[in-house]
């Protein structure tokens, strides 16, 4: 077997052990009517089942056309999950206009049981008064400058089997922490919350399970190369 042929075989083998991504949940808001309330659509509901916590589908800005979700000053809207094992990526795209004020949050919970049993794992605070994103969980001191007037990715890598997580904003690593301290290694809910902040926009949210395709081993690759 010539070296070039071996090279292509090894490249094919390497592709087989690259982690695969399986979308468990995805939301782009594009199938909903413009200006409609998100509460009651696509599994979204107000915090604790309450009314008056709504967000609204809009075409003012969008990452994937035509719609995104506008989070207004009173928003506290939740999507629930039931994942308890594996490695997951939560990604979401955020648009914050220049001139925004106040605080809005991107929150994930490991426990979300109505009416009042909750436990937080992720709490990213977007403080528009000092133009900074703060990770406020588990003693983290990680910060990042808010990016305005462009769609910016928030990504949380979640390792339920090892009780760890890593946070990224705008493609940059912020920090790694535990997923939970005194609760359960589960992904229970996503919460988009505003503490009276200006309207901001979220789009193209995905919860993705990463799995490895173990169809070959390094030992087999070495054998091919011989």
N, C-alpha and C positions, 0 to 999 in steps of 0.2 A: 504494500500500500504506500503510495507516495505521500510526502508531507502535506501537500495542499489538500489532498483528499481527507487525510486525518484531521486537518485543521477544520474543515467544514463539518465533519462528523462531531468533533468536540464542541463546536459552536452550537450545533443542534442539541447536543446533550445538555449543555449549559442552559439553554432556553427551557428545558424541561424542569429545572430545579428553581427557576425564578418564581417567587411567590405569585400566586394568582389572587385576583380580587373579585369578590362576589358581592354585588350590591344587595343589601338587605332592605334598605329603605332609601327612597330618593324623593325629593320634593323640589319642583321648580315653579309652582304656582301658575303655570301657563294655561292649565285647563280650566281655571276658575274665571268667572266673570269679572271684568274690570270693576273696581270700586266695591266689590262684594266683601262682606265680613268673612274672615277665615274661621271663626268659631263655628264648629259643627261641620266643617268641610275637611276631608282628607285626614281625619283623626285628630284634628286640632281642637283644643278646648281650653277654656279659661282656667287659671290656677285654682286647684281645689274644686273645680266644677263651677266656679263663680262666673256670673255675668259681669259686664262692664270692664273686662280685661282684654278686649278684642284688638286685633290688628287687621289691616285691610289690604286686599289685593290692588295693585296699582301698576300703571304703565308709565309713570313719571320717570323711573329708572328701571333698568333690568340688566342682569348679566346674561341670561338667555331670554330672548324675546318671546312674547311681548311683556311678561309680567314679573314682578317681584312682590315681596311683602313689605308694606310700610308699617313700621313699629312706631306708634304714637306715644305721647307722654303717659298714657294710662295702660299701656299694653302689659300683659302678663300671660302669655299664651304658651301652651304646653303640648308636646307630642310625646306619647309614651312608647316604651320598648320593653322587651323581656329577655335580654341577652345575658347569659351567665357564664360563658366560657369563650376562650379564644382571643385573638388579636384583632382589634377593630380600629378603623379610622373614621372619625367624624370630621367632615369638611363642610364649610359654609362660606359663602361670599357676602361681603358686607360693603355697603356704600354709605359713607357719612359725608354730607355736604359741608363745605366751608361755612363757618358761622354758627354751626351747631353748638348748643349749650347743654349743660346738665349731664346726667349719668344714664347710660344704658348698659345692659348686661347680657352676656352669653353664658348660660348656666346648664350644667348637666348633673343629674342626680343618680345615685346608686339605689335609692329607695324612694318610691313615690306611691304611697298607699293612701287613698282617700278614707276618711276626710282629713287626717292631720299627721300622718306618719311619713316624714321626709328626711332624706340625708343627702347633702351636697357632695359632689366630687370635683366639679369644675365651676369656677365663678370668675369670668373675665369681665372686669369693669372698664368700660369705655368712658373715661372722664374727659368730656369735651371742654371743660373749663381750664384744664392744664394740658390738653392735647396728648393724653397718655393712656395707654392700655395697661392695666394692672392685673396680675394674677393674684387674687386675694385669698387663695386656699392654702392650707397646710403650712403656714408660715413663709410662703414664697415671697421673695422681694423682687421678682422678675417684672420688668416693665418694657414697653416699646412705644415709640412715637406713633400716634394715630396718623394713618394715611387718609387724606381727604380727597374728595372729588374723583375717586377711581375705585373700581371694584377690587377688594383686597381679601385674600383667603385667610380664614381661621381654620386651623387643623389641630385636632386632638388625637394622638395615637394612644390607644387604650390596650393594655396588656392584662386582661382579667386573670389569667392563670398565675401571674406573678405580682398582682396588685400594684401595678405601676402605670404611669401615664407620662406623655411628653406633649408639650404645648408649643405651637408655632403660630406666628402672625406675620403676614406678608412674606411668607417663605423663609422667615428667620426663626431659628430655635429660641424659645424663651427659657424654659426649664423643664426638669423632670421631677415628679413627686409621686407619692403613693396615690392610688385611686380612692382608697377609703381608709379610715383609721379604726373605727369602731362599728362598722356596719357590714355590708356584704359586697362581694365582687360581682356586681351586676350593673348593667346599663338599663336604667329604669325610665329616664325621661330627659327631654331637652326642653329648656324654658327660655324663651325670648322675652326679656323683662325690661321695662323702662321705669326709672325712678324719677319721672317727670322730665326726662330729657327731650331734646328736639327729635323730630321724626327722622329715623334712619331706615335703611332698606337692607333686607336679607334676600338672598336668592341661591338657587342650586345647592341645597343642603343634601348631604349623602352620609349614610352610615354603611360602611363597607367592611365585610369580613375578609381578612387576609388569610389564605391557606397556602401551604407549600405542596407542590406537586412532586412527590418523592418517587419518581419513576426511574431514577438512576442514582448512582452514588459516585463519589470521587474515585473509589476503587475501580468502578467500571470504566470511568473516563480514562484512568491511567492505563487500563488494559487496552482500550482503543488506541491510545497513543503509541503503544509498543509496536 
